[in-house]
Each structure stands twice: as C-alpha cells, then as structure tokens.
Amino acid sequence: MGPDTPIRTPLIRAPLLDGRLLWLKDEGAQPSGSFKLRGASHFLSVNRISSGVVTTASTGNHAIGLSLAARANGLHAVIMVPRSTPARKLASISAAGGEIRLIDGDYQDALAEAERFAADGTAYLVPSYDHADIIVGNRNVFLEILEDLEPDNISMFVPIGGGGLFSGAVQACEGRGIPIIGVELSPYERVTRIAWNKQGDLPHMDKAPEPSTEGVAIRTLGVIPTRIMREASTARFTSVEVAELRAACRWLWHAHGVRAELGGCTALAAALRETPPGGISACVISGSNIDADLHADIVAQDADDHASEVQ
C-alpha cells in the first residue's frame, strides 16, 4: 500500500471510572486524516472512470480522501467545496492533489454544482456517502474492530453525518446482534424526521456551523443510508451538544494524546455519557482535520463538568 491508500487504524483501550471500558478506533490516523479515504478508495477500485476526472461535493474530509484516492489511481479530482470550509481542510485538499472550486452556500449547494459538472460526462460523480460502494469501503472500519475484539457485550457508537459510516456499521455488526448507537449533533437531528417521516422542521443552516463540526452539522441523509437506518433492527439514535464535543476532544487529547476534530468526537461524546457502569463500548474517532489554533484553544481550557466525570 502506498501513502495515498487506507491503512488499518489503531484501536485504543480507554478504561474509565465505574468499571467502564471504551475502545477508540482512531480513523484520524488515516493518510487523509479521516475514514473517508476508505469509501473513496473502494469506489475507485470497482468503478471505471473513462473520463479520467472525478468530482464530488464535500465539507472537507471526503474531498481530501477522494483527492488522495484519485491520485493513487492516476485520476484528477475536481472538488466543489462550500466557502465556509475551514482553511486547514482546504489546504489539505490542495496538498492531496484536488482542484478546489469554492461554492456559495452549504453542502447541498455544492452537491448540486457537482451534479451539474458531472451531468455531461466531463467527470464521474463520487458521492460522499450515498452509494453502495462507498458504504462497503466504510464497513471495513467495523470489520477491523470486530477482528480485534470479542464482540460479545459491546455497543458500537457511530457518528452520523450523511449516514454512510453508520450504514457500514450496520452491514458489519447487525448480523452479530451488536447494538449500534447512531449519534447526531444537536440541533441537526434528522434521522427520525427523515427515515420515519416524523413531524417537525428539519434544521436550517442560516449561519455557518460551529468550526470543526461541518461534517455532522448537515440537513440531509442519503437515500441508501435512510433505507438502511429504517431496517436496522439493533440500532438506536441519540444526539450530543457542541459543548460535549469540546469536552470529548479535550479528554481525548489529555488522556490519550489523540488529536481529533470536533465532529470526529461525536460518537465519543455519546459513548462517554451513555456507557453504563461495567459496560464496554467501541466508538469511531472519525477525523483529525482540525485547525491547529482551534485545537490548541479547546485543549487549553479547564476541563468542564462533563470531562471531569469521565477522567
């Protein structure tokens, strides 16, 4: 494997108070800084790109992953990126070989532009999460966890952005009867309102999301992930606040020296809060692409009540 291809990431043992045990799957250790490299790499390995050009929409991590995967396969990546995307991620996309096209608006606006660009065959659209081949690549995160651990009595905490990573968890874990807890960022909870047509307005982004949460602060779910969520018999869903993400990010750094973006701590924040005394949980740290100054500011703060409870 070369420097632009996925690796088997570390699984970190993290004992807590009250006999609780977390296992942390650090996908921030991927060459792209997030799990997104897995789906993009698998997609390009099974699809023929006759134009030599791929495109996508992304708030950052999928763009980095696709740019690396494209370079590894001799392809050119043109990425539609919202202008609000953090500078750290823009720099990483460029360093990975991606051509950036900044789009006014949010992820959905960028996706519409990518679809227009691909419509005439100029480029091949590689979805961020709403494709079976992306989900199969994501599934490997959980297959690796299950190969490393005895799965009995383990709950799996998984962040939900567009639903592609959660879908990979369902494919890997549900046949074994493993509880899967999908974790959303409040107030961007969408699962019950979209997958089960519950009443209530979907969240609107009238302002940019909190820095470093853009991967989970979105308004939609993929069509395929929505179906998988509906049919997942061992799944339940919860949500966390930004303050909990900051506390989890701080704890992760001070307790284990692992750097993570706030969105990357979504599953961890819920696992820290909801793993019962004596319980065992695994959670995915989904990305590490956070601005250095922002991370320094977060980890320098005094630990708040939430972080104190789990140290």
C-alpha positions in Angstrom: 0.0 0.0 0.0 1.2 3.5 -0.8 0.9 6.8 1.1 -2.5 7.6 -0.6 -4.3 4.3 0.3 -6.2 3.3 3.5 -4.4 1.8 6.5 -5.6 -0.4 9.3 -6.0 2.2 12.0 -5.2 1.8 15.8 -7.7 0.5 18.3 -7.0 2.2 21.6 -8.1 0.8 25.0 -9.5 3.5 27.3 -10.6 2.5 30.8 -13.0 4.8 32.6 -14.5 5.2 36.0 -17.1 2.7 37.3 -15.5 -0.2 35.5 -16.5 1.2 32.1 -14.2 0.4 29.1 -14.1 2.2 25.8 -12.3 1.1 22.6 -11.4 4.0 20.4 -11.0 3.4 16.6 -8.8 6.3 15.5 -9.6 6.9 11.9 -7.8 10.3 12.2 -4.7 8.2 11.7 -5.6 7.6 8.0 -3.4 9.3 5.5 -6.3 11.6 4.7 -7.0 12.3 8.4 -10.4 10.6 8.3 -12.3 7.4 7.5 -13.4 9.0 4.2 -10.4 7.6 2.4 -11.8 4.1 2.8 -15.0 4.7 0.8 -13.4 6.7 -1.9 -10.6 4.2 -2.4 -13.1 1.3 -2.6 -15.3 3.2 -5.0 -12.5 3.9 -7.5 -11.3 0.3 -7.2 -14.6 -1.1 -8.6 -15.8 1.7 -11.0 -14.3 2.5 -14.4 -13.6 6.3 -14.8 -13.3 6.7 -18.5 -13.1 10.5 -18.4 -10.1 10.4 -16.1 -11.8 13.1 -13.9 -13.8 12.6 -10.7 -15.9 15.1 -8.8 -17.8 15.4 -5.6 -19.1 17.9 -3.0 -17.6 17.9 0.4 -17.2 20.0 3.6 -13.6 18.7 3.7 -12.9 15.1 4.7 -14.4 13.4 1.7 -12.7 15.9 -0.6 -9.3 15.0 1.0 -10.0 11.3 0.8 -11.2 11.4 -2.8 -8.2 13.6 -3.9 -5.8 11.1 -2.4 -7.6 8.1 -3.9 -7.8 9.8 -7.3 -4.1 10.5 -7.3 -3.4 6.9 -6.3 -5.4 5.8 -9.4 -4.0 8.3 -11.8 -7.2 10.4 -11.9 -7.9 14.2 -11.5 -10.3 15.3 -8.7 -12.4 18.4 -9.0 -14.0 19.2 -5.7 -17.0 21.5 -5.0 -16.5 23.0 -1.6 -18.6 25.4 0.4 -16.8 28.7 1.1 -17.2 28.1 4.8 -14.9 25.1 4.7 -12.0 25.6 7.2 -8.7 26.7 5.8 -7.0 23.6 7.3 -9.2 21.4 5.2 -8.8 23.5 2.0 -5.0 23.3 2.4 -5.2 19.5 2.8 -7.4 19.1 -0.3 -4.9 21.0 -2.4 -2.0 19.1 -0.9 -3.7 15.8 -1.8 -3.9 16.9 -5.4 -7.6 18.1 -5.6 -8.7 21.1 -7.6 -10.9 23.2 -5.4 -13.9 25.1 -6.7 -15.5 27.2 -3.9 -19.3 27.3 -3.9 -21.6 29.8 -2.2 -23.9 28.1 0.3 -23.7 24.8 2.1 -23.1 21.2 1.3 -26.3 20.8 -0.6 -25.4 23.7 -2.9 -22.0 22.2 -3.5 -23.6 18.9 -4.3 -25.9 20.5 -6.9 -22.9 22.1 -8.6 -21.0 18.7 -8.6 -24.0 17.0 -10.2 -24.2 19.7 -12.9 -20.5 19.4 -13.6 -20.8 15.6 -14.0 -24.0 15.6 -16.0 -22.4 15.8 -19.5 -19.8 13.1 -18.8 -16.9 15.5 -18.2 -16.4 14.0 -14.7 -17.6 11.0 -12.7 -19.5 11.9 -9.6 -18.3 10.1 -6.5 -20.8 10.6 -3.7 -19.7 11.3 -0.2 -22.0 8.8 1.5 -25.0 7.9 -0.7 -23.6 4.9 -2.7 -23.3 1.2 -2.0 -19.6 1.1 -3.0 -18.8 4.0 -0.5 -20.6 2.1 2.3 -18.7 -1.1 1.6 -15.5 0.8 2.0 -16.7 2.2 5.3 -17.7 -1.2 6.5 -14.0 -2.1 6.9 -13.8 0.2 9.9 -16.1 -2.1 11.8 -14.8 -5.4 10.4 -11.4 -4.4 11.8 -12.9 -3.6 15.2 -14.6 -6.9 15.3 -11.5 -8.8 14.3 -9.6 -7.1 17.1 -12.2 -7.5 19.9 -14.5 -10.2 21.2 -17.8 -8.7 20.1 -20.0 -10.1 23.0 -21.5 -7.3 25.2 -20.0 -4.5 23.1 -22.1 -1.5 22.0 -20.9 0.4 18.9 -21.2 4.2 18.8 -21.1 5.7 15.3 -21.3 9.4 14.2 -24.0 10.4 11.7 -23.3 12.9 9.0 -24.9 11.8 5.7 -25.2 8.2 7.1 -22.6 6.4 5.1 -20.4 5.4 8.1 -23.4 4.3 10.1 -24.6 2.2 7.2 -21.2 0.5 7.1 -21.6 -0.3 10.8 -25.0 -1.9 10.2 -23.6 -4.1 7.4 -20.7 -5.2 9.6 -22.4 -5.5 13.0 -26.1 -6.2 12.8 -25.8 -9.9 11.8 -24.0 -10.4 15.1 -26.7 -8.7 17.2 -24.4 -5.9 18.3 -26.2 -2.7 19.4 -25.4 0.2 17.2 -25.9 3.7 18.5 -26.0 6.4 15.8 -25.0 9.8 17.2 -26.2 13.1 15.7 -25.2 16.7 16.5 -27.9 18.8 18.1 -29.8 20.7 16.7 -29.2 18.9 13.4 -31.1 15.7 14.3 -32.6 14.3 11.1 -32.9 10.6 11.4 -36.3 10.1 12.9 -37.8 13.0 10.9 -36.4 11.7 7.6 -36.3 7.9 8.0 -39.6 7.6 9.8 -41.3 10.7 8.5 -41.8 12.2 12.0 -43.3 15.6 12.3 -41.0 18.6 12.9 -39.0 21.0 10.8 -35.6 19.9 9.5 -32.7 22.1 10.7 -31.8 25.1 8.5 -28.3 26.5 8.3 -28.9 30.2 8.3 -25.3 30.6 9.5 -22.1 28.6 9.2 -21.9 25.6 11.6 -19.6 25.8 14.6 -16.0 25.5 13.5 -14.9 21.8 13.1 -18.4 20.4 13.2 -19.2 20.8 9.5 -19.1 17.1 8.8 -22.0 16.3 11.2 -23.9 19.7 11.0 -25.8 18.9 7.9 -29.5 18.9 6.9 -30.0 15.7 4.9 -29.4 12.0 4.9 -28.5 9.8 1.9 -31.3 7.8 0.3 -29.4 4.5 0.8 -28.5 5.2 4.4 -32.1 6.2 5.1 -33.3 2.8 4.0 -30.6 1.0 6.0 -31.5 3.0 9.1 -35.1 2.1 8.7 -34.3 -1.6 8.5 -31.6 -1.7 11.2 -33.1 -3.8 14.0 -30.3 -3.3 16.5 -30.0 0.4 16.1 -30.9 3.3 18.3 -30.2 7.0 18.0 -29.0 9.8 20.3 -27.5 13.3 20.0 -24.9 15.4 21.6 -24.2 19.2 22.0 -21.2 21.1 20.8 -20.1 21.6 24.4 -19.9 17.8 24.8 -17.8 17.6 21.6 -15.4 20.1 23.1 -15.1 18.2 26.3 -14.6 14.9 24.5 -12.0 16.5 22.2 -10.1 17.8 25.3 -10.3 14.5 27.2 -9.1 12.5 24.1 -6.0 14.7 23.9 -5.1 14.8 27.5 -5.9 11.2 28.3 -4.6 9.6 25.1 -2.7 12.2 23.1 -5.1 11.8 20.1 -5.9 14.8 18.1 -9.5 15.0 16.7 -11.8 17.5 15.1 -15.0 18.3 17.0 -17.2 16.4 14.5 -14.8 13.5 14.8 -15.6 13.3 18.6 -19.4 12.9 18.0 -19.5 9.2 18.8 -17.0 9.5 21.6 -19.1 12.2 23.4 -22.1 9.9 23.4 -20.1 6.9 24.5 -18.6 8.8 27.4 -22.0 9.8 28.5 -24.0 6.6 27.9 -21.8 3.6 28.5 -23.2 2.2 31.7 -21.1 1.1 34.8 -19.3 -2.1 33.9 -20.2 -1.6 30.2 -18.0 -2.0 27.2 -18.3 0.3 24.1 -16.4 0.9 20.9 -16.6 4.2 19.1 -15.1 5.7 16.0 -13.0 8.8 16.2 -13.9 9.8 12.6 -11.4 12.5 11.8 -8.4 14.6 12.9 -8.5 17.5 10.4 -8.9 20.4 12.9 -7.3 23.8 12.7 -4.2 23.8 14.9 -5.1 27.1 16.7 -8.7 25.9 17.4 -7.5 22.6 18.8 -5.0 24.4 21.0 -7.7 26.7 22.3 -10.0 23.7 23.1 -7.5 21.6 24.9 -6.1 24.5 26.9 -9.4 25.2 28.5 -10.1 23.9 32.0 -12.0 20.7 31.9 -15.7 21.3 32.4 -18.1 19.1 34.4 -18.7 16.6 31.6 -15.0 15.9 31.0 -14.4 15.7 34.8 -17.0 12.9 35.1 -15.1 10.6 32.7 -11.5 11.0 33.7 
